[in-house]
Amino acid sequence: MATGWASSIAARIAAKSRWLIASILAVTAAILLLAGRSAICPCGRIRLWWGAVQSEENSQQLTDWYSFSHVIHGFLFYAVGWFILRHWPRRARLVVAALFESGWEILENSPLIIDRYRAVTMAFGYRGDSVLNSLSDIACMMLGFVAARWLPVRATVSIAIVFELLTLAVIRDNLTLNILMLVHPVDAIRLWQAAG
């Protein structure tokens, strides 16, 4: 009985997935704006890409080096959804992933996490994301989710490894180090990152 009920809910979510995702994005943007986040880069320009990590425009433009991490989020959400919600339609799992990613974007832009980033990671002058960047991060996650659906597992894992190694080589940071430094900072890593 519970399985039938859950399947019915999943089917309803899947049927309204576009509307639900649009609503999640709109609510996320509204929450971030109400929390004082800037809609776009305070510089007044909108750029497709910004590659200078230690700069005022990092995490303010549409995409940056951390966009690769959000694509990996999508890979991971697809895998977790497949294991936990395997019988749910993919569209319903994408809605759940968008909800979690949106929750992360709201939390990431709270004073608690912004201050934590400044204290223990290489993001010394981090001020949080613009709303534009946060919405783009969610879109990058959805791109990763959809790619994981179509790509063979081996290809998805290989792309994730390439993204992690690329960002490690170029900016001395990646998703793995970001999580490690937020949860359990290592001074040697922080000093190595700062030397870059």
C-alpha positions in Angstrom: 0.0 0.0 0.0 2.8 2.5 0.9 4.6 1.6 -2.3 1.5 2.3 -4.4 1.0 5.6 -2.6 4.7 6.6 -3.1 4.5 5.6 -6.8 1.4 7.7 -7.2 3.1 10.8 -5.7 6.2 10.2 -7.8 4.0 10.0 -11.0 2.3 13.3 -10.0 5.7 14.9 -9.4 7.0 13.6 -12.8 3.9 14.9 -14.6 4.4 18.4 -13.2 8.2 18.3 -13.3 8.7 21.4 -15.5 6.3 23.5 -13.4 7.9 22.2 -10.1 11.4 22.9 -11.3 10.5 26.4 -12.4 8.8 27.0 -9.1 11.9 25.7 -7.2 14.1 28.1 -9.1 11.7 31.1 -8.6 11.4 30.4 -4.8 15.2 30.0 -4.5 15.8 33.3 -6.3 13.2 35.0 -4.1 14.8 33.6 -0.9 18.3 34.6 -2.0 17.1 38.1 -2.9 15.3 38.5 0.4 18.5 37.4 2.2 20.3 40.3 0.6 22.1 38.5 -2.3 22.8 40.5 -5.4 20.7 39.6 -8.4 23.8 39.9 -10.7 27.4 40.8 -10.2 27.7 44.1 -8.3 30.1 45.1 -11.1 27.0 45.5 -13.3 28.2 43.2 -16.1 26.9 39.7 -16.9 29.4 37.3 -18.4 29.1 33.8 -19.6 32.4 32.7 -17.9 34.6 34.1 -15.2 37.9 32.3 -14.6 39.7 34.4 -11.9 39.0 32.6 -8.6 40.5 35.2 -6.3 38.5 38.2 -7.6 35.4 40.2 -7.0 33.6 38.5 -9.9 34.1 34.9 -8.8 30.8 33.2 -8.1 29.0 36.3 -9.5 28.8 35.4 -13.2 26.9 32.7 -15.0 29.7 30.1 -14.9 33.1 29.7 -13.3 35.5 27.0 -12.2 33.0 25.8 -9.6 30.4 25.1 -12.2 32.3 21.8 -12.9 31.6 20.8 -9.2 27.9 21.5 -9.8 27.8 19.2 -12.8 29.4 16.5 -10.6 26.6 17.2 -8.1 24.2 16.2 -10.9 26.1 13.0 -11.5 25.9 12.2 -7.8 22.3 13.1 -7.4 21.5 10.8 -10.4 23.4 7.9 -8.8 21.8 8.4 -5.3 18.4 8.8 -6.9 18.8 5.6 -8.9 19.8 3.7 -5.7 17.2 5.2 -3.4 14.3 6.1 -5.7 14.9 3.6 -8.5 11.2 3.0 -9.1 10.4 6.8 -9.4 10.3 8.3 -12.9 13.5 10.1 -13.8 11.7 13.5 -14.0 10.5 13.0 -10.4 14.1 12.3 -9.3 15.3 15.4 -11.1 12.7 17.5 -9.2 14.1 16.0 -5.9 17.7 16.7 -7.0 16.7 20.3 -7.9 15.2 20.7 -4.5 18.3 19.5 -2.8 20.6 21.6 -4.9 18.5 24.7 -4.3 18.6 24.0 -0.6 22.4 23.8 -0.8 22.5 27.2 -2.7 20.4 28.8 0.0 22.6 27.3 2.8 25.8 28.1 0.9 24.8 31.8 0.8 23.9 32.0 4.5 26.3 33.9 6.8 27.1 30.6 8.5 28.6 29.0 5.4 30.1 32.2 3.9 32.0 32.8 7.2 33.1 29.1 7.2 34.4 29.4 3.7 36.3 32.5 4.5 37.8 31.0 7.7 38.9 27.5 6.4 39.0 27.4 2.6 40.9 29.2 -0.1 37.9 31.5 -0.6 39.4 34.2 1.5 37.3 37.1 0.2 34.2 35.1 -0.6 31.1 37.2 -0.3 28.6 34.6 -1.5 27.1 34.0 -4.9 24.9 36.3 -7.0 21.4 35.0 -7.6 22.4 34.6 -11.3 25.3 32.4 -10.3 23.2 30.3 -7.9 20.6 29.6 -10.5 23.3 28.8 -13.0 24.8 26.3 -10.5 21.4 24.6 -10.2 21.2 24.4 -14.0 24.7 22.9 -14.1 23.6 20.3 -11.6 20.6 19.5 -13.8 22.9 19.2 -16.8 25.0 16.7 -14.9 21.9 14.8 -13.9 20.7 14.5 -17.5 24.1 13.7 -18.8 24.4 10.9 -16.2 21.1 9.5 -17.5 22.5 9.2 -21.0 26.1 8.4 -20.5 27.5 5.0 -19.6 28.6 4.8 -15.9 32.2 4.6 -16.9 32.0 7.7 -18.9 30.3 9.6 -16.2 32.9 8.6 -13.6 35.7 9.4 -16.0 34.3 12.9 -16.7 33.9 13.5 -12.9 37.6 12.5 -12.4 38.7 14.8 -15.3 36.7 17.7 -13.8 38.2 17.1 -10.4 41.8 16.8 -11.7 41.4 19.8 -14.0 40.1 22.2 -11.3 42.8 20.8 -8.9 45.5 21.6 -11.5 44.2 25.0 -12.5 42.8 26.5 -9.3 44.0 24.2 -6.6 40.5 23.4 -5.6 37.7 21.0 -6.5 34.6 19.4 -5.0 36.5 16.9 -2.9 38.8 19.5 -1.3 35.9 21.9 -0.9 34.0 19.3 1.2 37.1 18.2 3.1 38.0 21.8 4.0 34.4 22.7 5.1 34.1 19.6 7.2 37.6 19.0 8.5 40.0 21.8 7.5 43.6 20.8 7.0 46.2 23.6 7.4 48.6 22.1 4.9 46.0 22.1 2.2 44.9 25.6 3.0 48.5 26.8 2.8 49.1 24.9 -0.5 45.9 26.4 -2.0 46.9 30.0 -0.8 50.4 29.6 -2.5 48.7 29.1 -5.9 
